[in-house]
Amino acid sequence: MMQFIHKYGSPKHFYEWSGRWAKILTWATLVLMAAGLYQGLIVSPPDYQQSETVRIMYIHVPSAWLSMFTYMVMATSGIVALVWRIKVAEIVVGQCAIIGASFTVLALVTGMLWGKPMWGAYWVWDARLTSELVLLFLYVGVIAIYSAYEDPRTGAKAASILAIVGVVNIPIIHYSVEWWNTLHQGPTVTKFDSPSAPASMLIPLFIMFFAFKTYFFAILFARSRNELLMRERESSWVQQITKELK
Amino acid sequence: MHFFLFILRRDLKLAIRNRRELANPLVFFIIVVSLFPLGVSPDRELLSEIAPGIIWVTALLATLMSMDSIFRSDFEDGTLEQLLLLPGSKVLFILAKILAHWLSVGVPLIIIAPIMSLLLYMPEQTLPSLLITLMISTPILSLLGSLGVALTLSLKSGGILSSLLILPFYIPVLIFSTMAISSAADYLPVSGYYALLGAFLIMSVLLIPFAVVAALKVSN
């Protein structure tokens, strides 16, 4: 098992297999996004209360889910990087911080654009919005400390510690709509009884969710490979690649 | 236990020898709290409503600004490295340092806070909740602040970066403390908030020192 991780986590092997997967995932993303957006924006019915503006949900909800998922990936990578000192995991921590911050900003902005027609306000200080904003601050903190150190390996170690300590925020965001009285919509999908939204809305939502997921992995691999080439530019396998490109 | 008391006594001795420095966060607290009635409005009703928030945010900032001293001077002359190499438990070392820091910075803040509450027209029924929330939460602030300092110890512009890192963690503590004081103002029950803050304190005391030790290893 450890040998498996060390082999596929080693920079050279990671570069190779992630290159193949990045291509597959990019195609998957394009297909799923097209299908999801078509289903969500055109085919699915307008809500009886919210009419057409409900369609922002198909972007807002997946990006919020992904912002939390990215944090878990970042924290797990952080543990791997701290415990086993695997370089690829350190790079993944840094890249997840940037990608996660982008998803969080997307979730917050689409939420604001949805909130204005729905609630009459761009922003309210309720539990879920506040905890998502705190998540954005956590991501920004990880990005800041990652880039503050000159030696990227030290920076990655410090960033991993911070990411792991911050994991406590994720359950708070997720359960905030249950624990506090809030204007924000309650949980519709991840409940233990049947979901309270019709299939014609759930299916595009799930398609978009998978589209965002494949997008996340595609972009993570692409960016990580880039960073890896930068960091390992002195090593022989990178020199080989650059020689072949000339 | 011996090691813990040794470090505690050392740090308290150092703090007392620099008595004048201890006054800095306190004076900061007093001045900034006084800025709010001057800058916002001296209206009695408005001030008594926002008073818990003012006192809490200012206590938070005062603690953050004074956190730097916990490791900085030891780091700069190499003592920190030597102390970490001693055979005693590193976690107890961290806890002793944080306790010493809290006793020299947090406790004076708690003592001064009731006087500040007079300046902001806080109603009397909020005084116990103000003191209790400060007593439970200022150790949490010291613990989290020490993590921020430990992470940025070897950086040049570490001060403001450590504030940026730790403030998101302060937000839940701030929210629950001020909600407790506001509830007390309306004579509503506050024990739930105390319980939550107590839980934060226990979790922080048990878990943060390990993170601080890891962060100090990064910085050294």
Interface residues (C-beta under 8 A of the other chain):
Chain A: L82 T130 V134 F137 L138 V140 G141 A144 I145 A148 Y149 T154 K157 A158 I161 L162 I164 V165 G166 N169 I172
Chain B: L147 L151 T152 L155 S157 L161 L164 L165 L167 P168 F169 I171 P172 I175 I208 A211 A214 A215 V218 S219
